Amino acid sequence: MLAEKISSVLVARTPEVVSGNNLKPAAVLIPIQERADGDYIVLTKRGDNMPTHKGQIAFPGGRVHAGDADLVATALRESHEEIGVVPDHVRVLGRLDEFTAGYGIVVTPVVGVIPPQYDFRLDLTETSAIASVPIQSLMEPGTYVKNAHLSPGGHPSYHFYVNNGWDVWGVTARILVQFLELAYDFESEKK
């Protein structure tokens, strides 16, 4: 079972932590669906009315609120608010490294399995669309590009080109690369 493999990989490592003054903590959920025809990852398109990252492809998530018990609670709360995933429907497998994003945000990715079929309920003020993308399609030749130059933040510039013109880049692409490398033995440096 994929969930067991991912869980054992994540438990066996210590996620890297980003520290610094004035960084704003946030967390995202990497929702995985194990289906009969393969594994899927859920991506969202951020609403055009959002104050930051308008229209970008992302994982559901957001900034930590004072009432959140921890970063996992933040990822689950935000996923529930944005796409209607009930926290009790998520089997949390672990965390990836922390990533810096624009606007002084530090993002903690939380990996979790959700039911293979789900009745998503979008908050259209935050999320304009959702897609369950076959993970195998993200690793096919021509889907992934690592540019030779660095992003404005000094990070490698990764891009994934998903169906229907969804272009995954920035921190979401960096998170996706690490997830695929750890969980699916994806070799990003050969692309």
MDAnalysis code that builds the backbone (N, CA, C; Angstrom):
import MDAnalysis as mda
import numpy as np

u = mda.Universe.empty(573, n_residues=191, atom_resindex=np.repeat(np.arange(191), 3), trajectory=True)
u.add_TopologyAttr("name", ["N", "CA", "C"] * 191)
u.add_TopologyAttr("resid", np.arange(1, 192))
u.add_TopologyAttr("resname", ["MET", "LEU", "ALA", "GLU", "LYS", "ILE", "SER", "SER", "VAL", "LEU", "VAL", "ALA", "ARG", "THR", "PRO", "GLU", "VAL", "VAL", "SER", "GLY", "ASN", "ASN", "LEU", "LYS", "PRO", "ALA", "ALA", "VAL", "LEU", "ILE", "PRO", "ILE", "GLN", "GLU", "ARG", "ALA", "ASP", "GLY", "ASP", "TYR", "ILE", "VAL", "LEU", "THR", "LYS", "ARG", "GLY", "ASP", "ASN", "MET", "PRO", "THR", "HIS", "LYS", "GLY", "GLN", "ILE", "ALA", "PHE", "PRO", "GLY", "GLY", "ARG", "VAL", "HIS", "ALA", "GLY", "ASP", "ALA", "ASP", "LEU", "VAL", "ALA", "THR", "ALA", "LEU", "ARG", "GLU", "SER", "HIS", "GLU", "GLU", "ILE", "GLY", "VAL", "VAL", "PRO", "ASP", "HIS", "VAL", "ARG", "VAL", "LEU", "GLY", "ARG", "LEU", "ASP", "GLU", "PHE", "THR", "ALA", "GLY", "TYR", "GLY", "ILE", "VAL", "VAL", "THR", "PRO", "VAL", "VAL", "GLY", "VAL", "ILE", "PRO", "PRO", "GLN", "TYR", "ASP", "PHE", "ARG", "LEU", "ASP", "LEU", "THR", "GLU", "THR", "SER", "ALA", "ILE", "ALA", "SER", "VAL", "PRO", "ILE", "GLN", "SER", "LEU", "MET", "GLU", "PRO", "GLY", "THR", "TYR", "VAL", "LYS", "ASN", "ALA", "HIS", "LEU", "SER", "PRO", "GLY", "GLY", "HIS", "PRO", "SER", "TYR", "HIS", "PHE", "TYR", "VAL", "ASN", "ASN", "GLY", "TRP", "ASP", "VAL", "TRP", "GLY", "VAL", "THR", "ALA", "ARG", "ILE", "LEU", "VAL", "GLN", "PHE", "LEU", "GLU", "LEU", "ALA", "TYR", "ASP", "PHE", "GLU", "SER", "GLU", "LYS", "LYS"])
u.atoms.positions = np.array([
    [0.844, -1.181, 0.000],
    [0.000, 0.000, 0.000],
    [0.889, 1.243, 0.000],
    [0.571, 2.200, -0.859],
    [1.349, 3.427, -0.994],
    [1.428, 4.192, 0.320],
    [0.344, 4.292, 1.043],
    [0.327, 5.069, 2.283],
    [1.357, 4.546, 3.270],
    [1.515, 3.242, 3.334],
    [2.493, 2.654, 4.257],
    [3.905, 3.043, 3.854],
    [4.204, 3.026, 2.555],
    [5.536, 3.402, 2.070],
    [5.823, 4.865, 2.390],
    [4.898, 5.739, 2.068],
    [5.096, 7.165, 2.310],
    [5.276, 7.425, 3.804],
    [4.438, 6.822, 4.623],
    [4.522, 7.007, 6.061],
    [5.884, 6.575, 6.586],
    [6.382, 5.423, 6.155],
    [7.675, 4.941, 6.646],
    [8.821, 5.843, 6.184],
    [8.732, 6.370, 4.967],
    [9.763, 7.292, 4.472],
    [9.757, 8.582, 5.283],
    [8.583, 9.119, 5.556],
    [8.498, 10.384, 6.278],
    [8.888, 10.240, 7.743],
    [8.547, 9.120, 8.364],
    [8.896, 8.893, 9.768],
    [10.405, 8.711, 9.928],
    [11.063, 8.171, 8.904],
    [12.490, 7.874, 8.974],
    [13.387, 9.100, 8.782],
    [12.810, 10.242, 8.477],
    [13.626, 11.442, 8.225],
    [13.155, 12.596, 9.099],
    [14.059, 13.534, 9.326],
    [13.726, 14.746, 10.066],
    [13.557, 15.871, 9.062],
    [12.366, 16.446, 8.966],
    [12.146, 17.529, 8.004],
    [13.037, 18.738, 8.307],
    [13.557, 19.357, 7.261],
    [14.328, 20.579, 7.432],
    [13.386, 21.701, 7.850],
    [13.888, 22.565, 8.742],
    [13.110, 23.658, 9.278],
    [13.746, 24.972, 8.831],
    [12.920, 25.915, 8.437],
    [13.379, 27.251, 8.051],
    [13.147, 28.172, 9.234],
    [14.182, 28.917, 9.601],
    [14.008, 29.856, 10.706],
    [14.470, 31.239, 10.278],
    [13.978, 32.222, 10.965],
    [14.341, 33.595, 10.663],
    [13.333, 34.546, 11.260],
    [13.723, 35.780, 11.336],
    [12.842, 36.809, 11.902],
    [11.744, 37.180, 10.924],
    [10.595, 37.474, 11.465],
    [9.459, 37.988, 10.701],
    [8.903, 37.026, 9.653],
    [9.209, 35.742, 9.746],
    [8.626, 34.774, 8.821],
    [7.234, 34.401, 9.322],
    [6.308, 34.277, 8.384],
    [4.922, 33.950, 8.738],
    [4.682, 32.472, 8.449],
    [4.329, 31.672, 9.477],
    [4.117, 30.241, 9.257],
    [2.794, 29.937, 8.552],
    [2.858, 28.961, 7.675],
    [1.675, 28.474, 6.965],
    [1.836, 26.972, 6.774],
    [0.758, 26.310, 6.437],
    [0.804, 24.868, 6.174],
    [-0.161, 24.530, 5.055],
    [0.215, 23.526, 4.274],
    [-0.641, 23.027, 3.200],
    [-0.821, 21.524, 3.371],
    [-1.910, 21.023, 2.847],
    [-2.150, 19.588, 2.814],
    [-1.852, 19.087, 1.415],
    [-1.087, 18.007, 1.329],
    [-0.887, 17.308, 0.060],
    [-1.852, 16.130, 0.097],
    [-3.069, 16.302, -0.475],
    [-4.070, 15.240, -0.411],
    [-3.815, 14.175, -1.483],
    [-3.658, 12.950, -1.044],
    [-3.417, 11.817, -1.937],
    [-4.667, 10.939, -1.951],
    [-5.037, 10.512, -3.150],
    [-6.148, 9.573, -3.300],
    [-5.604, 8.298, -3.934],
    [-5.803, 7.168, -3.258],
    [-5.416, 5.877, -3.805],
    [-6.647, 5.281, -4.485],
    [-6.588, 5.191, -5.817],
    [-7.709, 4.670, -6.593],
    [-7.310, 3.377, -7.283],
    [-8.289, 2.672, -7.800],
    [-8.014, 1.414, -8.498],
    [-7.125, 1.628, -9.723],
    [-7.228, 2.798, -10.362],
    [-6.441, 3.061, -11.573],
    [-5.158, 3.849, -11.283],
    [-4.760, 3.949, -10.006],
    [-3.515, 4.620, -9.653],
    [-3.715, 5.651, -8.562],
    [-2.633, 6.319, -8.235],
    [-2.656, 7.330, -7.187],
    [-2.863, 8.707, -7.802],
    [-3.580, 9.544, -7.074],
    [-3.897, 10.894, -7.532],
    [-3.489, 11.899, -6.460],
    [-3.178, 13.102, -6.906],
    [-2.876, 14.196, -5.995],
    [-3.873, 15.323, -6.280],
    [-4.365, 15.951, -5.233],
    [-5.376, 16.999, -5.394],
    [-4.688, 18.365, -5.415],
    [-4.972, 19.124, -6.459],
    [-4.471, 20.489, -6.604],
    [-5.653, 21.445, -6.718],
    [-5.430, 22.679, -6.301],
    [-6.479, 23.689, -6.395],
    [-5.983, 24.867, -7.224],
    [-6.923, 25.636, -7.715],
    [-6.613, 26.912, -8.355],
    [-7.116, 27.986, -7.413],
    [-6.204, 28.834, -6.956],
    [-6.572, 29.886, -6.005],
    [-7.481, 30.908, -6.667],
    [-8.395, 31.440, -5.897],
    [-9.343, 32.419, -6.401],
    [-8.678, 33.702, -6.862],
    [-9.291, 34.359, -7.816],
    [-8.758, 35.612, -8.349],
    [-8.922, 36.780, -7.388],
    [-9.697, 36.596, -6.328],
    [-9.896, 37.660, -5.340],
    [-8.960, 37.544, -4.145],
    [-8.079, 36.552, -4.148],
    [-7.173, 36.360, -3.022],
    [-6.138, 37.482, -2.979],
    [-5.718, 37.871, -1.773],
    [-4.746, 38.962, -1.672],
    [-3.354, 38.593, -2.191],
    [-2.999, 37.310, -2.148],
    [-1.701, 36.859, -2.652],
    [-1.890, 35.616, -3.517],
    [-0.979, 35.398, -4.422],
    [-0.934, 34.189, -5.263],
    [-2.237, 33.948, -6.031],
    [-2.836, 35.008, -6.525],
    [-4.109, 34.927, -7.258],
    [-3.999, 33.988, -8.455],
    [-4.980, 33.102, -8.585],
    [-5.077, 32.236, -9.750],
    [-4.005, 31.166, -9.859],
    [-3.117, 31.074, -8.889],
    [-2.046, 30.084, -8.966],
    [-2.553, 28.697, -8.588],
    [-1.863, 27.697, -9.112],
    [-2.158, 26.311, -8.764],
    [-1.423, 26.005, -7.466],
    [-2.125, 25.408, -6.521],
    [-1.562, 25.215, -5.190],
    [-2.175, 23.991, -4.517],
    [-1.607, 23.671, -3.368],
    [-2.238, 22.713, -2.472],
    [-3.145, 23.511, -1.546],
    [-4.217, 22.907, -1.034],
    [-5.045, 23.642, -0.084],
    [-4.247, 23.941, 1.184],
    [-4.372, 25.160, 1.661],
    [-3.642, 25.531, 2.870],
    [-3.621, 27.023, 3.068],
    [-2.935, 27.444, 4.111],
    [-2.852, 28.864, 4.406],
    [-2.095, 29.125, 5.685],
    [-2.194, 30.355, 6.145],
    [-1.445, 30.791, 7.321],
    [-2.015, 30.212, 8.612],
    [-1.130, 30.104, 9.581],
    [-1.496, 29.619, 10.908],
    [-2.386, 30.657, 11.592],
    [-3.445, 30.171, 12.242],
    [-4.319, 31.012, 13.059],
    [-4.014, 30.745, 14.528],
    [-4.312, 31.709, 15.368],
    [-4.023, 31.595, 16.803],
    [-4.649, 30.344, 17.432],
    [-5.806, 29.916, 16.971],
    [-6.480, 28.761, 17.553],
    [-5.992, 27.413, 17.055],
    [-5.073, 27.397, 16.079],
    [-4.565, 26.123, 15.546],
    [-3.624, 25.467, 16.557],
    [-3.847, 24.189, 16.829],
    [-3.012, 23.470, 17.795],
    [-1.577, 23.308, 17.293],
    [-1.414, 23.115, 15.994],
    [-0.092, 22.936, 15.397],
    [-0.227, 23.097, 13.883],
    [0.862, 22.848, 13.166],
    [0.851, 23.028, 11.719],
    [-0.043, 22.015, 11.010],
    [-0.141, 20.809, 11.544],
    [-1.053, 19.816, 10.970],
    [-2.485, 20.317, 11.077],
    [-2.833, 20.872, 12.231],
    [-4.180, 21.423, 12.426],
    [-4.447, 22.557, 11.437],
    [-3.430, 23.368, 11.154],
    [-3.585, 24.450, 10.176],
    [-3.902, 23.877, 8.802],
    [-3.121, 22.884, 8.364],
    [-3.333, 22.281, 7.042],
    [-4.727, 21.669, 6.945],
    [-5.160, 20.984, 7.986],
    [-6.479, 20.347, 7.966],
    [-7.599, 21.387, 7.992],
    [-7.456, 22.422, 8.815],
    [-8.478, 23.470, 8.880],
    [-8.612, 24.169, 7.538],
    [-7.491, 24.555, 6.957],
    [-7.518, 25.255, 5.675],
    [-8.098, 24.381, 4.565],
    [-7.764, 23.103, 4.563],
    [-8.309, 22.195, 3.547],
    [-9.815, 22.045, 3.685],
    [-10.274, 22.036, 4.921],
    [-11.712, 21.963, 5.148],
    [-12.393, 23.240, 4.661],
    [-11.797, 24.398, 4.991],
    [-12.383, 25.674, 4.573],
    [-12.382, 25.828, 3.051],
    [-11.279, 25.474, 2.395],
    [-11.110, 25.747, 0.972],
    [-11.805, 24.736, 0.063],
    [-11.706, 23.433, 0.416],
    [-12.241, 22.418, -0.503],
    [-13.190, 21.426, 0.166],
    [-13.501, 21.644, 1.434],
    [-14.508, 20.827, 2.096],
    [-14.045, 19.468, 2.579],
    [-12.732, 19.230, 2.672],
    [-12.247, 17.947, 3.178],
    [-12.349, 17.959, 4.703],
    [-13.148, 17.074, 5.229],
    [-13.354, 16.974, 6.672],
    [-12.066, 16.439, 7.310],
    [-11.538, 17.099, 8.336],
    [-10.290, 16.643, 8.952],
    [-10.277, 15.170, 9.348],
    [-11.413, 14.657, 9.820],
    [-11.482, 13.235, 10.201],
    [-11.369, 12.292, 9.000],
    [-11.488, 12.826, 7.784],
    [-11.377, 12.009, 6.579],
    [-9.942, 11.945, 6.057],
    [-8.997, 12.568, 6.773],
    [-7.603, 12.611, 6.348],
    [-6.764, 11.711, 7.246],
    [-6.038, 10.802, 6.628],
    [-5.045, 10.003, 7.366],
    [-3.696, 10.699, 7.166],
    [-3.243, 11.409, 8.178],
    [-1.986, 12.150, 8.093],
    [-0.822, 11.172, 8.134],
    [0.075, 11.301, 7.141],
    [1.228, 10.406, 7.028],
    [2.520, 11.032, 7.529],
    [2.599, 12.351, 7.522],
    [3.815, 13.016, 7.970],
    [4.000, 14.348, 7.281],
    [5.200, 14.913, 7.463],
    [5.515, 16.229, 6.924],
    [6.734, 16.169, 6.012],
    [6.788, 17.118, 5.079],
    [7.968, 17.317, 4.253],
    [8.792, 18.445, 4.879],
    [9.881, 18.842, 4.209],
    [10.676, 19.985, 4.647],
    [9.839, 21.253, 4.583],
    [10.231, 22.243, 5.355],
    [9.598, 23.555, 5.250],
    [10.172, 24.270, 4.027],
    [9.340, 25.089, 3.385],
    [9.725, 25.816, 2.180],
    [9.413, 27.292, 2.349],
    [10.294, 28.144, 1.841],
    [10.001, 29.569, 1.837],
    [9.183, 29.908, 0.603],
    [8.290, 30.848, 0.776],
    [7.450, 31.324, -0.325],
    [7.477, 32.843, -0.304],
    [6.852, 33.439, -1.286],
    [6.779, 34.892, -1.347],
    [6.085, 35.477, -0.134],
    [6.263, 36.764, 0.066],
    [5.616, 37.508, 1.140],
    [6.090, 37.085, 2.523],
    [7.307, 36.493, 2.622],
    [7.868, 36.119, 3.911],
    [7.171, 34.953, 4.579],
    [6.607, 34.064, 3.792],
    [5.856, 32.920, 4.325],
    [6.737, 31.673, 4.326],
    [6.642, 30.886, 5.395],
    [7.291, 29.576, 5.481],
    [6.186, 28.534, 5.475],
    [6.232, 27.639, 4.500],
    [5.166, 26.658, 4.293],
    [5.609, 25.280, 4.768],
    [4.783, 24.658, 5.589],
    [5.005, 23.282, 6.015],
    [4.022, 22.388, 5.284],
    [4.510, 21.493, 4.400],
    [3.618, 20.558, 3.711],
    [3.312, 19.337, 4.589],
    [2.037, 19.037, 4.708],
    [1.558, 17.883, 5.457],
    [0.974, 16.904, 4.445],
    [1.453, 15.673, 4.468],
    [0.999, 14.657, 3.520],
    [-0.113, 13.845, 4.172],
    [-1.220, 13.679, 3.436],
    [-2.331, 12.904, 3.965],
    [-3.102, 12.184, 2.882],
    [-3.679, 11.072, 3.236],
    [-4.508, 10.286, 2.314],
    [-5.967, 10.619, 2.604],
    [-6.716, 10.881, 1.530],
    [-8.153, 11.116, 1.647],
    [-8.867, 10.009, 0.873],
    [-10.172, 9.845, 1.069],
    [-10.888, 8.793, 0.343],
    [-10.705, 8.913, -1.179],
    [-10.737, 7.779, -1.882],
    [-10.488, 7.776, -3.326],
    [-11.504, 8.582, -4.130],
    [-12.712, 8.639, -3.676],
    [-13.742, 9.494, -4.287],
    [-14.192, 10.454, -3.199],
    [-14.295, 11.736, -3.547],
    [-14.640, 12.705, -2.509],
    [-15.564, 13.765, -3.083],
    [-16.525, 14.162, -2.295],
    [-17.461, 15.209, -2.685],
    [-16.899, 16.549, -2.207],
    [-15.975, 17.094, -2.993],
    [-15.347, 18.356, -2.620],
    [-16.375, 19.480, -2.637],
    [-16.223, 20.412, -1.718],
    [-17.080, 21.585, -1.634],
    [-16.172, 22.810, -1.584],
    [-16.122, 23.527, -2.703],
    [-15.205, 24.651, -2.824],
    [-15.756, 25.909, -2.172],
    [-14.881, 26.616, -1.475],
    [-15.180, 27.977, -1.033],
    [-14.715, 28.858, -2.185],
    [-15.645, 29.332, -2.987],
    [-15.303, 30.039, -4.216],
    [-14.632, 31.387, -3.988],
    [-14.615, 31.866, -2.756],
    [-13.845, 33.085, -2.494],
    [-12.351, 32.771, -2.410],
    [-12.006, 31.538, -2.071],
    [-10.599, 31.150, -1.940],
    [-10.122, 30.226, -3.053],
    [-11.016, 29.404, -3.590],
    [-10.629, 28.376, -4.542],
    [-11.579, 28.410, -5.734],
    [-11.027, 28.603, -6.917],
    [-11.899, 28.693, -8.085],
    [-12.060, 27.361, -8.811],
    [-11.152, 26.411, -8.579],
    [-11.254, 25.102, -9.241],
    [-10.411, 24.094, -8.475],
    [-10.689, 22.820, -8.743],
    [-9.961, 21.723, -8.104],
    [-9.750, 20.621, -9.133],
    [-8.658, 19.878, -8.992],
    [-8.399, 18.760, -9.895],
    [-7.696, 17.645, -9.139],
    [-8.123, 16.421, -9.396],
    [-7.399, 15.240, -8.933],
    [-6.551, 14.786, -10.111],
    [-5.244, 14.907, -9.967],
    [-4.304, 14.666, -11.066],
    [-3.608, 13.334, -10.852],
    [-3.566, 12.457, -11.879],
    [-2.827, 11.204, -11.742],
    [-1.347, 11.491, -11.469],
    [-0.828, 10.958, -10.393],
    [0.561, 11.210, -10.034],
    [1.506, 10.720, -11.120],
    [1.208, 9.595, -11.721],
    [2.072, 9.068, -12.780],
    [2.227, 10.071, -13.925],
    [1.161, 10.827, -14.214],
    [1.239, 11.793, -15.319],
    [2.217, 12.928, -15.016],
    [2.459, 13.205, -13.739],
    [3.397, 14.267, -13.370],
    [4.855, 13.857, -13.607],
    [5.089, 12.559, -13.739],
    [6.456, 12.070, -13.904],
    [6.762, 11.665, -15.342],
    [5.826, 11.879, -16.242],
    [6.039, 11.513, -17.640],
    [6.935, 12.534, -18.333],
    [7.731, 12.085, -19.317],
    [8.594, 13.010, -20.058],
    [7.778, 14.153, -20.660],
    [8.335, 15.356, -20.568],
    [7.678, 16.528, -21.126],
    [6.752, 17.240, -20.170],
    [6.423, 16.600, -19.045],
    [5.523, 17.213, -18.071],
    [6.290, 18.090, -17.095],
    [7.530, 17.717, -16.836],
    [8.323, 18.376, -15.814],
    [9.523, 19.070, -16.448],
    [9.810, 20.280, -15.986],
    [10.964, 21.037, -16.470],
    [11.666, 21.647, -15.269],
    [12.992, 21.519, -15.236],
    [13.776, 22.255, -14.251],
    [14.608, 23.244, -15.042],
    [14.315, 24.522, -14.856],
    [15.037, 25.556, -15.582],
    [16.440, 25.715, -15.019],
    [17.367, 26.156, -15.856],
    [18.753, 26.335, -15.444],
    [18.933, 27.538, -14.521],
    [18.016, 28.476, -14.561],
    [18.141, 29.679, -13.735],
    [17.379, 29.517, -12.427],
    [17.688, 30.375, -11.487],
    [16.994, 30.354, -10.201],
    [15.825, 31.316, -10.225],
    [14.848, 31.033, -9.394],
    [13.700, 31.924, -9.251],
    [14.157, 33.200, -8.553],
    [13.315, 34.239, -8.538],
    [13.690, 35.472, -7.830],
    [14.039, 35.233, -6.358],
    [13.496, 34.183, -5.756],
    [13.810, 33.869, -4.361],
    [15.087, 33.075, -4.188],
    [15.783, 32.767, -5.286],
    [17.037, 32.032, -5.209],
    [16.885, 30.521, -5.173],
    [15.702, 30.014, -5.502],
    [15.438, 28.579, -5.492],
    [15.470, 28.039, -6.916],
    [15.746, 26.730, -7.082],
    [15.649, 26.166, -8.427],
    [14.253, 26.422, -8.995],
    [14.177, 26.663, -10.269],
    [12.903, 26.965, -10.903],
    [12.336, 25.688, -11.514],
    [11.298, 25.148, -10.883],
    [10.641, 23.937, -11.351],
    [9.294, 24.287, -11.960],
    [8.911, 23.537, -12.967],
    [7.577, 23.685, -13.545],
    [7.018, 22.302, -13.863],
    [5.740, 22.130, -13.604],
    [5.007, 20.955, -14.042],
    [3.874, 21.461, -14.916],
    [3.685, 20.817, -16.033],
    [2.606, 21.202, -16.933],
    [1.539, 20.122, -16.863],
    [0.409, 20.473, -16.311],
    [-0.668, 19.531, -16.059],
    [-1.750, 19.761, -17.096],
    [-2.628, 18.809, -17.251],
    [-3.735, 18.914, -18.209],
    [-4.503, 20.218, -18.056],
    [-5.155, 20.629, -19.112],
    [-6.026, 21.807, -19.120],
    [-5.293, 23.108, -18.825],
    [-4.000, 23.152, -19.135],
    [-3.252, 24.391, -18.981],
    [-2.884, 24.750, -17.554],
    [-3.047, 23.856, -16.607],
    [-2.649, 24.144, -15.236],
    [-1.136, 24.054, -15.156],
    [-0.493, 25.164, -14.867],
    [0.956, 25.267, -14.789],
    [1.332, 25.354, -13.312],
    [2.026, 24.346, -12.810],
    [2.420, 24.306, -11.403],
    [3.857, 24.795, -11.314],
    [4.072, 25.856, -10.547],
    [5.410, 26.423, -10.430],
    [5.603, 26.989, -9.029],
    [6.731, 27.626, -8.783],
    [6.997, 28.245, -7.493],
    [7.082, 27.239, -6.366],
    [6.646, 27.652, -5.186],
    [6.763, 26.799, -4.007],
    [5.956, 25.508, -4.168],
    [4.824, 25.565, -4.837],
    [4.026, 24.343, -5.037],
    [4.824, 23.329, -5.846],
    [5.518, 23.769, -6.880],
    [6.337, 22.853, -7.682],
    [7.510, 22.306, -6.874],
    [8.138, 23.150, -6.052],
    [9.251, 22.669, -5.228],
    [8.773, 21.612, -4.229],
    [7.611, 21.845, -3.630],
    [7.031, 20.856, -2.716],
    [6.719, 19.570, -3.465],
    [6.131, 19.700, -4.636],
    [5.764, 18.537, -5.441],
    [6.992, 17.712, -5.813],
    [8.094, 18.368, -6.172],
    [9.331, 17.649, -6.503],
    [9.793, 16.830, -5.306],
    [9.851, 17.450, -4.125],
    [10.309, 16.690, -2.960],
    [9.373, 15.522, -2.663],
    [8.085, 15.749, -2.737],
    [7.136, 14.672, -2.481],
    [7.333, 13.517, -3.454],
    [7.433, 13.817, -4.740],
    [7.602, 12.759, -5.747],
    [8.932, 12.032, -5.581],
    [9.979, 12.752, -5.214],
    [11.275, 12.106, -4.995],
    [11.206, 11.135, -3.822],
    [10.578, 11.554, -2.725],
    [10.505, 10.708, -1.536],
    [9.525, 9.551, -1.695],
    [8.358, 9.822, -2.250],
    [7.292, 8.818, -2.282],
    [7.307, 7.932, -3.525],
    [7.836, 8.447, -4.651],
    [7.739, 7.713, -5.913],
    [9.072, 7.522, -6.600],
    [10.157, 7.807, -5.877],
    [11.507, 7.643, -6.428],
    [11.709, 8.439, -7.713],
    [11.042, 9.566, -7.822],
    [11.174, 10.462, -8.972],
    [12.595, 11.035, -8.979],
    [13.214, 11.063, -10.144],
    [14.573, 11.581, -10.279],
    [14.530, 12.920, -11.007],
    [14.377, 13.978, -10.231],
    [14.221, 15.310, -10.833],
    [15.489, 15.785, -11.530],
    [16.641, 15.369, -11.082],
    [17.885, 15.862, -11.675],
    [18.138, 15.292, -13.065],
    [17.481, 14.219, -13.425],
    [17.658, 13.628, -14.759],
    [16.764, 14.262, -15.786],
    [15.843, 15.121, -15.357],
    [14.888, 15.710, -16.288],
    [15.460, 16.948, -16.918],
])
